[in-house]
Structures are given as structure tokens and as C-alpha cells.
Amino acid sequence: MMEYFGEKIRDLRIERDLPLRKVAAYLDIDTSILSKIERGERDANRELVIKAANFFNIEEKDFLTNFYSDQVAKILYQENNCETILKVAEEKIKYIKENSLIQGKLGFENE
């Protein structure tokens, strides 16, 4: 799980002996774009990640975890306090989820 999303795509493609053009066609992108994603020169998007998971018959959750962790790592890797930032972000996510549930319940009770 320590490889970048693009590296994972490339490894799966090579492991299954699939040409770049076939995978790119399924993903509905140009082969040059897929090649750049595999080399880490271009980022994928959520829709493409889900399509790739389906193509390779991999759990969407696993691919999305790899994809989003890439995004977070790219933003934070040069920060001296990245571990602290991640802990605070985790707490904020919990806070947002809790408040969303509470607000959601309030909205439904009034109907």
C-alpha cells in the first residue's frame, strides 16, 4: 500500500499483461494521460479511481484510500509538523461527522 496510486495502476496493468491502450480505453482517457498518471506526473480524479477499481476488480475502498492518501501526502510531506496536522484533521473529521448527524436528525424530526 506504500506505492502511489499511479504506480499501483501500472503494476496491476503489467502484472495482468495489459497494454496501456486497453486500460486507457476502458477508463475513457488518452493513453498519454494514463502514462502520466502511472509515472506520477498527473493526478487522477475520484471518478477515474472508481473506474480503475472496477476494471482491475479491486475494492473501491482500497483504491480510494490509496488515492486520497496520495493527495494528503503531497500536501503535507514538507511540513515539519505533518503528524500533528493529521491528528487535528482526524479530530475535525469526527467533529464534522458528529455535527452532520445531529443536524441531519434535527432536519428529519421537523418533517
N, CA, C and O atoms as CSV, one atom per row, in Angstrom:
chain,resi,resn,atom,element,x,y,z
A,1,MET,N,N,0.825,-1.201,0.000
A,1,MET,CA,C,0.000,0.000,0.000
A,1,MET,C,C,0.865,1.259,0.000
A,1,MET,O,O,0.336,2.370,-0.015
A,2,MET,N,N,2.175,1.097,0.017
A,2,MET,CA,C,3.031,2.273,0.073
A,2,MET,C,C,3.358,2.859,-1.294
A,2,MET,O,O,4.081,3.851,-1.380
A,3,GLU,N,N,2.847,2.270,-2.348
A,3,GLU,CA,C,3.113,2.836,-3.653
A,3,GLU,C,C,2.039,3.861,-3.995
A,3,GLU,O,O,0.910,3.797,-3.508
A,4,TYR,N,N,2.420,4.799,-4.839
A,4,TYR,CA,C,1.459,5.801,-5.287
A,4,TYR,C,C,0.372,5.142,-6.117
A,4,TYR,O,O,0.554,4.045,-6.646
A,5,PHE,N,N,-0.757,5.822,-6.224
A,5,PHE,CA,C,-1.882,5.293,-6.986
A,5,PHE,C,C,-1.461,4.949,-8.417
A,5,PHE,O,O,-1.785,3.868,-8.907
A,6,GLY,N,N,-0.758,5.836,-9.080
A,6,GLY,CA,C,-0.315,5.590,-10.452
A,6,GLY,C,C,0.590,4.380,-10.567
A,6,GLY,O,O,0.494,3.611,-11.524
A,7,GLU,N,N,1.467,4.212,-9.593
A,7,GLU,CA,C,2.349,3.038,-9.586
A,7,GLU,C,C,1.532,1.754,-9.429
A,7,GLU,O,O,1.846,0.732,-10.039
A,8,LYS,N,N,0.494,1.815,-8.616
A,8,LYS,CA,C,-0.370,0.653,-8.406
A,8,LYS,C,C,-1.072,0.274,-9.706
A,8,LYS,O,O,-1.167,-0.905,-10.049
A,9,ILE,N,N,-1.561,1.276,-10.424
A,9,ILE,CA,C,-2.213,1.030,-11.710
A,9,ILE,C,C,-1.222,0.367,-12.672
A,9,ILE,O,O,-1.544,-0.633,-13.314
A,10,ARG,N,N,-0.031,0.928,-12.763
A,10,ARG,CA,C,0.990,0.375,-13.664
A,10,ARG,C,C,1.328,-1.066,-13.290
A,10,ARG,O,O,1.402,-1.937,-14.156
A,11,ASP,N,N,1.531,-1.311,-12.001
A,11,ASP,CA,C,1.873,-2.662,-11.557
A,11,ASP,C,C,0.771,-3.673,-11.892
A,11,ASP,O,O,1.052,-4.780,-12.351
A,12,LEU,N,N,-0.480,-3.279,-11.660
A,12,LEU,CA,C,-1.598,-4.168,-11.986
A,12,LEU,C,C,-1.687,-4.406,-13.495
A,12,LEU,O,O,-1.940,-5.524,-13.943
A,13,ARG,N,N,-1.481,-3.356,-14.258
A,13,ARG,CA,C,-1.546,-3.472,-15.711
A,13,ARG,C,C,-0.469,-4.417,-16.236
A,13,ARG,O,O,-0.737,-5.280,-17.072
A,14,ILE,N,N,0.742,-4.241,-15.737
A,14,ILE,CA,C,1.856,-5.091,-16.173
A,14,ILE,C,C,1.668,-6.522,-15.679
A,14,ILE,O,O,1.892,-7.477,-16.422
A,15,GLU,N,N,1.258,-6.663,-14.432
A,15,GLU,CA,C,1.026,-7.993,-13.848
A,15,GLU,C,C,0.011,-8.791,-14.665
A,15,GLU,O,O,0.124,-10.009,-14.804
A,16,ARG,N,N,-0.973,-8.088,-15.195
A,16,ARG,CA,C,-2.032,-8.757,-15.963
A,16,ARG,C,C,-1.775,-8.715,-17.467
A,16,ARG,O,O,-2.624,-9.091,-18.275
A,17,ASP,N,N,-0.577,-8.246,-17.817
A,17,ASP,CA,C,-0.139,-8.215,-19.214
A,17,ASP,C,C,-1.125,-7.462,-20.107
A,17,ASP,O,O,-1.496,-7.931,-21.183
A,18,LEU,N,N,-1.537,-6.288,-19.636
A,18,LEU,CA,C,-2.479,-5.456,-20.382
A,18,LEU,C,C,-1.756,-4.274,-21.012
A,18,LEU,O,O,-0.944,-3.626,-20.352
A,19,PRO,N,N,-2.036,-3.987,-22.266
A,19,PRO,CA,C,-1.423,-2.812,-22.881
A,19,PRO,C,C,-2.035,-1.515,-22.338
A,19,PRO,O,O,-3.199,-1.478,-21.937
A,20,LEU,N,N,-1.248,-0.490,-22.336
A,20,LEU,CA,C,-1.685,0.823,-21.861
A,20,LEU,C,C,-2.967,1.253,-22.568
A,20,LEU,O,O,-3.881,1.779,-21.934
A,21,ARG,N,N,-3.035,1.030,-23.875
A,21,ARG,CA,C,-4.189,1.479,-24.664
A,21,ARG,C,C,-5.488,0.816,-24.226
A,21,ARG,O,O,-6.546,1.444,-24.263
A,22,LYS,N,N,-5.419,-0.448,-23.811
A,22,LYS,CA,C,-6.635,-1.158,-23.392
A,22,LYS,C,C,-7.175,-0.587,-22.079
A,22,LYS,O,O,-8.378,-0.366,-21.942
A,23,VAL,N,N,-6.294,-0.355,-21.132
A,23,VAL,CA,C,-6.716,0.207,-19.848
A,23,VAL,C,C,-7.216,1.633,-20.052
A,23,VAL,O,O,-8.244,2.019,-19.496
A,24,ALA,N,N,-6.491,2.410,-20.845
A,24,ALA,CA,C,-6.893,3.794,-21.118
A,24,ALA,C,C,-8.261,3.839,-21.791
A,24,ALA,O,O,-9.085,4.693,-21.467
A,25,ALA,N,N,-8.503,2.928,-22.722
A,25,ALA,CA,C,-9.796,2.892,-23.414
A,25,ALA,C,C,-10.929,2.625,-22.422
A,25,ALA,O,O,-11.973,3.274,-22.482
A,26,TYR,N,N,-10.726,1.678,-21.517
A,26,TYR,CA,C,-11.756,1.378,-20.521
A,26,TYR,C,C,-12.007,2.592,-19.625
A,26,TYR,O,O,-13.149,2.892,-19.277
A,27,LEU,N,N,-10.936,3.280,-19.258
A,27,LEU,CA,C,-11.057,4.445,-18.387
A,27,LEU,C,C,-11.537,5.679,-19.137
A,27,LEU,O,O,-11.831,6.709,-18.530
A,28,ASP,N,N,-11.615,5.570,-20.448
A,28,ASP,CA,C,-12.062,6.657,-21.316
A,28,ASP,C,C,-11.144,7.876,-21.226
A,28,ASP,O,O,-11.597,9.018,-21.149
A,29,ILE,N,N,-9.830,7.592,-21.238
A,29,ILE,CA,C,-8.835,8.657,-21.263
A,29,ILE,C,C,-7.786,8.323,-22.324
A,29,ILE,O,O,-7.681,7.178,-22.765
A,30,ASP,N,N,-7.038,9.299,-22.717
A,30,ASP,CA,C,-5.968,9.109,-23.695
A,30,ASP,C,C,-4.825,8.305,-23.070
A,30,ASP,O,O,-4.577,8.402,-21.868
A,31,THR,N,N,-4.143,7.523,-23.880
A,31,THR,CA,C,-3.029,6.719,-23.358
A,31,THR,C,C,-1.940,7.591,-22.749
A,31,THR,O,O,-1.299,7.194,-21.776
A,32,SER,N,N,-1.724,8.780,-23.316
A,32,SER,CA,C,-0.683,9.652,-22.758
A,32,SER,C,C,-1.061,10.132,-21.354
A,32,SER,O,O,-0.191,10.312,-20.502
A,33,ILE,N,N,-2.325,10.333,-21.122
A,33,ILE,CA,C,-2.779,10.742,-19.782
A,33,ILE,C,C,-2.563,9.603,-18.796
A,33,ILE,O,O,-2.063,9.824,-17.693
A,34,LEU,N,N,-2.936,8.387,-19.183
A,34,LEU,CA,C,-2.725,7.240,-18.292
A,34,LEU,C,C,-1.239,7.047,-18.015
A,34,LEU,O,O,-0.844,6.762,-16.885
A,35,SER,N,N,-0.432,7.200,-19.035
A,35,SER,CA,C,1.012,7.070,-18.855
A,35,SER,C,C,1.532,8.097,-17.846
A,35,SER,O,O,2.369,7.771,-17.004
A,36,LYS,N,N,1.048,9.312,-17.927
A,36,LYS,CA,C,1.463,10.353,-16.969
A,36,LYS,C,C,0.973,10.039,-15.557
A,36,LYS,O,O,1.683,10.290,-14.584
A,37,ILE,N,N,-0.222,9.498,-15.442
A,37,ILE,CA,C,-0.742,9.096,-14.125
A,37,ILE,C,C,0.145,8.000,-13.546
A,37,ILE,O,O,0.507,8.048,-12.371
A,38,GLU,N,N,0.493,7.017,-14.365
A,38,GLU,CA,C,1.348,5.923,-13.899
A,38,GLU,C,C,2.716,6.425,-13.445
A,38,GLU,O,O,3.293,5.878,-12.505
A,39,ARG,N,N,3.232,7.443,-14.091
A,39,ARG,CA,C,4.549,7.995,-13.738
A,39,ARG,C,C,4.477,9.044,-12.639
A,39,ARG,O,O,5.510,9.556,-12.207
A,40,GLY,N,N,3.280,9.371,-12.184
A,40,GLY,CA,C,3.124,10.366,-11.128
A,40,GLY,C,C,3.231,11.790,-11.621
A,40,GLY,O,O,3.421,12.705,-10.821
A,41,GLU,N,N,3.115,11.999,-12.920
A,41,GLU,CA,C,3.213,13.337,-13.498
A,41,GLU,C,C,1.852,14.019,-13.606
A,41,GLU,O,O,1.768,15.211,-13.901
A,42,ARG,N,N,0.810,13.270,-13.369
A,42,ARG,CA,C,-0.550,13.808,-13.432
A,42,ARG,C,C,-1.395,13.074,-12.404
A,42,ARG,O,O,-1.211,11.879,-12.172
A,43,ASP,N,N,-2.319,13.796,-11.795
A,43,ASP,CA,C,-3.198,13.185,-10.801
A,43,ASP,C,C,-4.454,12.640,-11.465
A,43,ASP,O,O,-4.945,13.184,-12.454
A,44,ALA,N,N,-4.950,11.571,-10.905
A,44,ALA,CA,C,-6.240,11.025,-11.322
A,44,ALA,C,C,-7.324,11.815,-10.595
A,44,ALA,O,O,-7.020,12.695,-9.790
A,45,ASN,N,N,-8.565,11.505,-10.875
A,45,ASN,CA,C,-9.672,12.058,-10.105
A,45,ASN,C,C,-10.479,10.896,-9.527
A,45,ASN,O,O,-10.242,9.736,-9.865
A,46,ARG,N,N,-11.408,11.210,-8.677
A,46,ARG,CA,C,-12.179,10.179,-7.973
A,46,ARG,C,C,-12.899,9.255,-8.953
A,46,ARG,O,O,-12.894,8.037,-8.776
A,47,GLU,N,N,-13.508,9.820,-9.971
A,47,GLU,CA,C,-14.242,9.027,-10.959
A,47,GLU,C,C,-13.322,8.008,-11.637
A,47,GLU,O,O,-13.693,6.847,-11.811
A,48,LEU,N,N,-12.133,8.448,-12.012
A,48,LEU,CA,C,-11.183,7.556,-12.665
A,48,LEU,C,C,-10.722,6.454,-11.711
A,48,LEU,O,O,-10.538,5.308,-12.122
A,49,VAL,N,N,-10.538,6.799,-10.453
A,49,VAL,CA,C,-10.118,5.814,-9.453
A,49,VAL,C,C,-11.169,4.711,-9.327
A,49,VAL,O,O,-10.830,3.530,-9.253
A,50,ILE,N,N,-12.429,5.097,-9.304
A,50,ILE,CA,C,-13.513,4.114,-9.192
A,50,ILE,C,C,-13.580,3.248,-10.448
A,50,ILE,O,O,-13.762,2.034,-10.350
A,51,LYS,N,N,-13.437,3.850,-11.613
A,51,LYS,CA,C,-13.423,3.076,-12.864
A,51,LYS,C,C,-12.265,2.077,-12.860
A,51,LYS,O,O,-12.430,0.924,-13.259
A,52,ALA,N,N,-11.093,2.529,-12.406
A,52,ALA,CA,C,-9.919,1.655,-12.369
A,52,ALA,C,C,-10.143,0.495,-11.397
A,52,ALA,O,O,-9.757,-0.637,-11.685
A,53,ALA,N,N,-10.751,0.766,-10.269
A,53,ALA,CA,C,-11.048,-0.301,-9.301
A,53,ALA,C,C,-11.951,-1.348,-9.945
A,53,ALA,O,O,-11.726,-2.549,-9.790
A,54,ASN,N,N,-12.957,-0.898,-10.656
A,54,ASN,CA,C,-13.866,-1.824,-11.335
A,54,ASN,C,C,-13.137,-2.615,-12.416
A,54,ASN,O,O,-13.339,-3.823,-12.546
A,55,PHE,N,N,-12.300,-1.945,-13.183
A,55,PHE,CA,C,-11.572,-2.608,-14.256
A,55,PHE,C,C,-10.669,-3.714,-13.720
A,55,PHE,O,O,-10.633,-4.819,-14.263
A,56,PHE,N,N,-9.944,-3.407,-12.655
A,56,PHE,CA,C,-8.996,-4.370,-12.098
A,56,PHE,C,C,-9.625,-5.292,-11.052
A,56,PHE,O,O,-8.950,-6.144,-10.475
A,57,ASN,N,N,-10.932,-5.107,-10.816
A,57,ASN,CA,C,-11.655,-5.919,-9.843
A,57,ASN,C,C,-11.015,-5.816,-8.451
A,57,ASN,O,O,-10.773,-6.817,-7.776
A,58,ILE,N,N,-10.757,-4.584,-8.058
A,58,ILE,CA,C,-10.180,-4.260,-6.751
A,58,ILE,C,C,-11.246,-3.507,-5.959
A,58,ILE,O,O,-12.044,-2.771,-6.541
A,59,GLU,N,N,-11.266,-3.681,-4.664
A,59,GLU,CA,C,-12.223,-2.957,-3.819
A,59,GLU,C,C,-12.060,-1.447,-4.014
A,59,GLU,O,O,-10.952,-0.917,-3.925
A,60,GLU,N,N,-13.163,-0.770,-4.276
A,60,GLU,CA,C,-13.124,0.688,-4.434
A,60,GLU,C,C,-12.486,1.353,-3.215
A,60,GLU,O,O,-11.689,2.282,-3.342
A,61,LYS,N,N,-12.853,0.859,-2.039
A,61,LYS,CA,C,-12.339,1.434,-0.793
A,61,LYS,C,C,-10.805,1.422,-0.775
A,61,LYS,O,O,-10.185,2.400,-0.359
A,62,ASP,N,N,-10.199,0.328,-1.220
A,62,ASP,CA,C,-8.743,0.226,-1.224
A,62,ASP,C,C,-8.121,1.222,-2.195
A,62,ASP,O,O,-7.140,1.888,-1.864
A,63,PHE,N,N,-8.688,1.321,-3.383
A,63,PHE,CA,C,-8.161,2.267,-4.374
A,63,PHE,C,C,-8.359,3.710,-3.909
A,63,PHE,O,O,-7.465,4.544,-4.054
A,64,LEU,N,N,-9.529,3.994,-3.351
A,64,LEU,CA,C,-9.790,5.357,-2.883
A,64,LEU,C,C,-8.877,5.720,-1.710
A,64,LEU,O,O,-8.425,6.860,-1.607
A,65,THR,N,N,-8.609,4.767,-0.838
A,65,THR,CA,C,-7.689,5.015,0.270
A,65,THR,C,C,-6.310,5.372,-0.262
A,65,THR,O,O,-5.686,6.325,0.204
A,66,ASN,N,N,-5.840,4.612,-1.229
A,66,ASN,CA,C,-4.538,4.884,-1.844
A,66,ASN,C,C,-4.542,6.255,-2.501
A,66,ASN,O,O,-3.606,7.034,-2.319
A,67,PHE,N,N,-5.586,6.557,-3.263
A,67,PHE,CA,C,-5.711,7.825,-3.982
A,67,PHE,C,C,-5.724,9.017,-3.020
A,67,PHE,O,O,-4.949,9.960,-3.185
A,68,TYR,N,N,-6.602,8.972,-2.019
A,68,TYR,CA,C,-6.703,10.102,-1.088
A,68,TYR,C,C,-5.457,10.251,-0.220
A,68,TYR,O,O,-5.061,11.368,0.113
A,69,SER,N,N,-4.844,9.139,0.144
A,69,SER,CA,C,-3.619,9.243,0.939
A,69,SER,C,C,-2.504,9.894,0.119
A,69,SER,O,O,-1.669,10.613,0.669
A,70,ASP,N,N,-2.486,9.642,-1.201
A,70,ASP,CA,C,-1.543,10.342,-2.080
A,70,ASP,C,C,-1.764,11.846,-2.009
A,70,ASP,O,O,-0.817,12.623,-1.883
A,71,GLN,N,N,-3.027,12.242,-2.091
A,71,GLN,CA,C,-3.354,13.670,-2.104
A,71,GLN,C,C,-2.911,14.345,-0.803
A,71,GLN,O,O,-2.318,15.424,-0.822
A,72,VAL,N,N,-3.202,13.707,0.304
A,72,VAL,CA,C,-2.822,14.260,1.608
A,72,VAL,C,C,-1.304,14.303,1.746
A,72,VAL,O,O,-0.748,15.301,2.203
A,73,ALA,N,N,-0.642,13.234,1.359
A,73,ALA,CA,C,0.821,13.172,1.471
A,73,ALA,C,C,1.489,14.251,0.627
A,73,ALA,O,O,2.459,14.869,1.066
A,74,LYS,N,N,0.982,14.480,-0.570
A,74,LYS,CA,C,1.560,15.504,-1.443
A,74,LYS,C,C,1.437,16.896,-0.841
A,74,LYS,O,O,2.311,17.742,-1.034
A,75,ILE,N,N,0.369,17.128,-0.125
A,75,ILE,CA,C,0.158,18.439,0.502
A,75,ILE,C,C,1.050,18.607,1.724
A,75,ILE,O,O,1.591,19.690,1.947
A,76,LEU,N,N,1.213,17.550,2.520
A,76,LEU,CA,C,1.851,17.676,3.834
A,76,LEU,C,C,3.302,17.242,3.931
A,76,LEU,O,O,3.942,17.508,4.949
A,77,TYR,N,N,3.845,16.590,2.925
A,77,TYR,CA,C,5.149,15.946,3.108
A,77,TYR,C,C,6.271,16.892,3.510
A,77,TYR,O,O,7.228,16.449,4.145
A,78,GLN,N,N,6.198,18.149,3.175
A,78,GLN,CA,C,7.282,19.071,3.529
A,78,GLN,C,C,7.044,19.804,4.850
A,78,GLN,O,O,7.905,20.555,5.309
A,79,GLU,N,N,5.903,19.592,5.448
A,79,GLU,CA,C,5.609,20.265,6.709
A,79,GLU,C,C,6.316,19.554,7.859
A,79,GLU,O,O,6.313,18.326,7.937
A,80,ASN,N,N,6.913,20.328,8.740
A,80,ASN,CA,C,7.623,19.756,9.884
A,80,ASN,C,C,6.681,19.085,10.883
A,80,ASN,O,O,7.081,18.156,11.584
A,81,ASN,N,N,5.454,19.542,10.948
A,81,ASN,CA,C,4.509,19.028,11.937
A,81,ASN,C,C,3.363,18.258,11.278
A,81,ASN,O,O,2.213,18.359,11.703
A,82,CYS,N,N,3.688,17.494,10.243
A,82,CYS,CA,C,2.635,16.805,9.493
A,82,CYS,C,C,1.856,15.820,10.360
A,82,CYS,O,O,0.654,15.653,10.158
A,83,GLU,N,N,2.504,15.168,11.312
A,83,GLU,CA,C,1.784,14.225,12.177
A,83,GLU,C,C,0.727,14.944,13.006
A,83,GLU,O,O,-0.380,14.439,13.188
A,84,THR,N,N,1.074,16.116,13.504
A,84,THR,CA,C,0.123,16.903,14.286
A,84,THR,C,C,-1.033,17.368,13.406
A,84,THR,O,O,-2.191,17.326,13.820
A,85,ILE,N,N,-0.720,17.805,12.211
A,85,ILE,CA,C,-1.758,18.247,11.278
A,85,ILE,C,C,-2.730,17.103,11.005
A,85,ILE,O,O,-3.943,17.309,10.986
A,86,LEU,N,N,-2.207,15.913,10.797
A,86,LEU,CA,C,-3.069,14.760,10.532
A,86,LEU,C,C,-3.959,14.429,11.729
A,86,LEU,O,O,-5.127,14.084,11.554
A,87,LYS,N,N,-3.418,14.531,12.938
A,87,LYS,CA,C,-4.216,14.262,14.140
A,87,LYS,C,C,-5.341,15.279,14.286
A,87,LYS,O,O,-6.476,14.917,14.595
A,88,VAL,N,N,-5.026,16.545,14.064
A,88,VAL,CA,C,-6.038,17.588,14.167
A,88,VAL,C,C,-7.092,17.400,13.077
A,88,VAL,O,O,-8.285,17.560,13.336
A,89,ALA,N,N,-6.663,17.064,11.872
A,89,ALA,CA,C,-7.607,16.823,10.782
A,89,ALA,C,C,-8.540,15.664,11.128
A,89,ALA,O,O,-9.737,15.726,10.844
A,90,GLU,N,N,-8.005,14.615,11.734
A,90,GLU,CA,C,-8.826,13.480,12.136
A,90,GLU,C,C,-9.882,13.915,13.154
A,90,GLU,O,O,-11.038,13.501,13.071
A,91,GLU,N,N,-9.482,14.747,14.109
A,91,GLU,CA,C,-10.428,15.249,15.101
A,91,GLU,C,C,-11.501,16.109,14.433
A,91,GLU,O,O,-12.673,16.037,14.800
A,92,LYS,N,N,-11.102,16.919,13.457
A,92,LYS,CA,C,-12.069,17.767,12.753
A,92,LYS,C,C,-13.044,16.925,11.941
A,92,LYS,O,O,-14.226,17.259,11.849
A,93,ILE,N,N,-12.568,15.855,11.361
A,93,ILE,CA,C,-13.455,14.966,10.604
A,93,ILE,C,C,-14.501,14.369,11.538
A,93,ILE,O,O,-15.681,14.305,11.193
A,94,LYS,N,N,-14.074,13.936,12.713
A,94,LYS,CA,C,-15.024,13.394,13.695
A,94,LYS,C,C,-16.053,14.456,14.082
A,94,LYS,O,O,-17.248,14.173,14.174
A,95,TYR,N,N,-15.579,15.668,14.306
A,95,TYR,CA,C,-16.452,16.776,14.670
A,95,TYR,C,C,-17.477,17.038,13.561
A,95,TYR,O,O,-18.667,17.194,13.835
A,96,ILE,N,N,-17.015,17.083,12.327
A,96,ILE,CA,C,-17.913,17.330,11.194
A,96,ILE,C,C,-18.949,16.221,11.081
A,96,ILE,O,O,-20.133,16.489,10.877
A,97,LYS,N,N,-18.503,14.976,11.213
A,97,LYS,CA,C,-19.440,13.851,11.116
A,97,LYS,C,C,-20.482,13.918,12.223
A,97,LYS,O,O,-21.670,13.714,11.972
A,98,GLU,N,N,-20.045,14.204,13.441
A,98,GLU,CA,C,-20.980,14.289,14.562
A,98,GLU,C,C,-21.990,15.405,14.347
A,98,GLU,O,O,-23.185,15.210,14.568
A,99,ASN,N,N,-21.528,16.556,13.925
A,99,ASN,CA,C,-22.429,17.684,13.712
A,99,ASN,C,C,-23.346,17.452,12.526
A,99,ASN,O,O,-24.494,17.896,12.539
A,100,SER,N,N,-22.868,16.775,11.516
A,100,SER,CA,C,-23.714,16.460,10.365
A,100,SER,C,C,-24.833,15.527,10.782
A,100,SER,O,O,-25.973,15.686,10.345
A,101,LEU,N,N,-24.517,14.549,11.627
A,101,LEU,CA,C,-25.544,13.622,12.105
A,101,LEU,C,C,-26.573,14.348,12.951
A,101,LEU,O,O,-27.775,14.126,12.806
A,102,ILE,N,N,-26.103,15.210,13.829
A,102,ILE,CA,C,-27.021,15.954,14.697
A,102,ILE,C,C,-27.925,16.845,13.861
A,102,ILE,O,O,-29.138,16.863,14.068
A,103,GLN,N,N,-27.347,17.587,12.917
A,103,GLN,CA,C,-28.143,18.472,12.079
A,103,GLN,C,C,-29.092,17.676,11.203
A,103,GLN,O,O,-30.222,18.098,10.959
A,104,GLY,N,N,-28.638,16.532,10.734
A,104,GLY,CA,C,-29.496,15.678,9.928
A,104,GLY,C,C,-30.692,15.185,10.719
A,104,GLY,O,O,-31.807,15.137,10.199
A,105,LYS,N,N,-30.467,14.818,11.975
A,105,LYS,CA,C,-31.561,14.348,12.823
A,105,LYS,C,C,-32.550,15.469,13.077
A,105,LYS,O,O,-33.761,15.255,13.039
A,106,LEU,N,N,-32.040,16.655,13.336
A,106,LEU,CA,C,-32.922,17.784,13.576
A,106,LEU,C,C,-33.789,18.074,12.358
A,106,LEU,O,O,-34.977,18.367,12.489
A,107,GLY,N,N,-33.205,17.991,11.201
A,107,GLY,CA,C,-33.948,18.256,9.973
A,107,GLY,C,C,-35.063,17.240,9.737
A,107,GLY,O,O,-36.143,17.598,9.267
A,108,PHE,N,N,-34.802,15.976,10.062
A,108,PHE,CA,C,-35.792,14.941,9.838
A,108,PHE,C,C,-36.903,14.973,10.881
A,108,PHE,O,O,-38.046,14.617,10.594
A,109,GLU,N,N,-36.562,15.399,12.085
A,109,GLU,CA,C,-37.587,15.421,13.138
A,109,GLU,C,C,-38.644,16.461,12.857
A,109,GLU,O,O,-39.792,16.291,13.268
A,110,ASN,N,N,-38.298,17.530,12.173
A,110,ASN,CA,C,-39.236,18.611,11.905
A,110,ASN,C,C,-40.188,18.287,10.758
A,110,ASN,O,O,-41.154,19.019,10.545
A,111,GLU,N,N,-39.944,17.228,10.027
A,111,GLU,CA,C,-40.787,16.910,8.879
A,111,GLU,C,C,-42.007,16.120,9.252
A,111,GLU,O,O,-42.811,15.780,8.384
